[in-house]
Amino acid sequence: MSISKSKNLERRLNNIAQEATNELNNVCGSSLWESLGFTFFDQIEDPKKVAKANFYYGQLQIINEIKFFI
């Protein structure tokens, strides 16, 4: 992969990660989930919010795995 394509991919992944982080902050009401991790979602009572939090947390995990390999 060329350097420009690699940088472009990294920029896109960072944008997606930032969007996922913002959504998690909105769903959880704070950034406390960042220090507690996945277990923080057990405290959320609304099942729709839990599902949304799981989705975005999963996105962040995938992004971190992709970044590890590039």
N, C-alpha and C positions, 0 to 999 in steps of 0.2 A: 504494500500500500504506500502510495506516495505521501510525502510529508504534508502536503496541502490537504489531501483527503483525510489523513489521520487527524489533523487539527480541526477540520470541519466536523468530523465525526465526534471528536471530543467536545467541541462547542455545542453541538446538538444534544449530546448526552447531558451536558451541564444544564442546558435549558430545560430539558425534560425533568431532570433531578430537582431543579429549582421550583418548577411547577408542582411536582409531587410534594415537595417539602411545604410549599405554601398551602396546598390543599390539606395536608395532614395537620398543619398548624390551625387551619380553620375548623376542621372536624373535631380536633382534640381541644380546641380553645386555648392552646398554648404550645410552646415548643418542648414541654416536659417529656414528651414521647421520645425525643432524641436521646435523652440520658437513660430512660427506662426501657426503651426498645419496645418490642412486640407485646410485652405483658401489660403495657399501659392501656391497650385496647380493651382489656377485660373490665376496666372501670367505666367504659362507655355503655350507657343503657339502651340507646336507640339502635336497633339492629341494622338500620340503613346506614347509620354513621359507622358502625363497626365494619360493615361490608366495604364502605368507601375507604376507610382507613386501611383495611387489609389490602385492598387493590393498590393504593398508592405506596404502601410500604413494600409490597411485592415489586412494584416498578423500581423503587430505589434499590432493592436487593439485586435485581437484574442488571441495572445500570452499573452498580459496583462490580459485579462479576464481569461484565463486558470491559469495563475500564481496566480490570486486572490483567486482561489478556491483550490489550492493545498497547 
